[in-house]
Amino acid sequence: MANKFAVLRQKMSPESQARAEVKAQAMLAEMPLNELRQARGLSQKMLADLLHVQQPSIAKMEKRTDMYLSTLRSHIEAMGGQLEVVARFPDGAVKIRNFADLGSKATA
């Protein structure tokens, strides 16, 4: 019989719990679109309905390695998120603002 995760977690040492939390946060901080969609509790069909496209379009989009920012933005917003473009340099990160109102300009 399988144990509940909460029970297993309680049996772990505080150090092990902390290490597991760090790993979990690292995994959540970076993931492909299909895993993000699944983590948000959405099927491809549900997301397709929100975006007013067919389900195969979602499957194709999730496999792409290159797409328009507007396409990615609408995908993220349909999942309830907000897309930010950040440039990372050795001496710091800069949020690029050019794309902040991309969605509103496209619909205007």
TAHUBEL-V677940 format. One record per residue. N is the residue number from 1. RES is the residue in one letter. D_CENTER is the distance of its C-alpha to the mean C-alpha in Angstrom with 2 decimals. Layout:
# TAHUBEL-V677940
n=N res=RES d_center=D_CENTER
n=N res=RES d_center=D_CENTER
This chain:
# TAHUBEL-V677940
n=1 res=M d_center=32.98
n=2 res=A d_center=29.45
n=3 res=N d_center=28.93
n=4 res=K d_center=26.37
n=5 res=F d_center=23.73
n=6 res=A d_center=24.99
n=7 res=V d_center=28.47
n=8 res=L d_center=27.52
n=9 res=R d_center=25.62
n=10 res=Q d_center=28.75
n=11 res=K d_center=30.85
n=12 res=M d_center=28.91
n=13 res=S d_center=30.39
n=14 res=P d_center=28.77
n=15 res=E d_center=28.13
n=16 res=S d_center=26.38
n=17 res=Q d_center=24.26
n=18 res=A d_center=23.30
n=19 res=R d_center=22.49
n=20 res=A d_center=20.34
n=21 res=E d_center=18.42
n=22 res=V d_center=17.91
n=23 res=K d_center=16.68
n=24 res=A d_center=14.27
n=25 res=Q d_center=12.81
n=26 res=A d_center=12.69
n=27 res=M d_center=10.85
n=28 res=L d_center=8.14
n=29 res=A d_center=8.14
n=30 res=E d_center=7.44
n=31 res=M d_center=6.29
n=32 res=P d_center=6.93
n=33 res=L d_center=5.77
n=34 res=N d_center=8.20
n=35 res=E d_center=7.24
n=36 res=L d_center=3.86
n=37 res=R d_center=6.60
n=38 res=Q d_center=9.09
n=39 res=A d_center=7.88
n=40 res=R d_center=8.02
n=41 res=G d_center=11.41
n=42 res=L d_center=11.55
n=43 res=S d_center=13.71
n=44 res=Q d_center=13.95
n=45 res=K d_center=17.07
n=46 res=M d_center=15.72
n=47 res=L d_center=13.10
n=48 res=A d_center=16.04
n=49 res=D d_center=18.26
n=50 res=L d_center=16.17
n=51 res=L d_center=16.14
n=52 res=H d_center=19.77
n=53 res=V d_center=19.49
n=54 res=Q d_center=20.47
n=55 res=Q d_center=18.32
n=56 res=P d_center=19.30
n=57 res=S d_center=17.73
n=58 res=I d_center=14.23
n=59 res=A d_center=15.20
n=60 res=K d_center=16.53
n=61 res=M d_center=13.63
n=62 res=E d_center=11.29
n=63 res=K d_center=14.17
n=64 res=R d_center=14.81
n=65 res=T d_center=14.82
n=66 res=D d_center=16.00
n=67 res=M d_center=15.44
n=68 res=Y d_center=16.42
n=69 res=L d_center=14.43
n=70 res=S d_center=15.52
n=71 res=T d_center=14.06
n=72 res=L d_center=10.56
n=73 res=R d_center=11.14
n=74 res=S d_center=12.44
n=75 res=H d_center=9.68
n=76 res=I d_center=7.15
n=77 res=E d_center=10.30
n=78 res=A d_center=11.21
n=79 res=M d_center=8.42
n=80 res=G d_center=9.95
n=81 res=G d_center=7.99
n=82 res=Q d_center=9.71
n=83 res=L d_center=9.42
n=84 res=E d_center=11.64
n=85 res=V d_center=13.45
n=86 res=V d_center=14.94
n=87 res=A d_center=17.78
n=88 res=R d_center=18.58
n=89 res=F d_center=22.25
n=90 res=P d_center=24.43
n=91 res=D d_center=25.80
n=92 res=G d_center=22.69
n=93 res=A d_center=19.65
n=94 res=V d_center=19.99
n=95 res=K d_center=17.70
n=96 res=I d_center=18.78
n=97 res=R d_center=19.96
n=98 res=N d_center=21.17
n=99 res=F d_center=18.03
n=100 res=A d_center=17.80
n=101 res=D d_center=19.83
n=102 res=L d_center=19.02
n=103 res=G d_center=18.14
n=104 res=S d_center=21.34
n=105 res=K d_center=23.50
n=106 res=A d_center=22.41
n=107 res=T d_center=23.46
n=108 res=A d_center=26.56
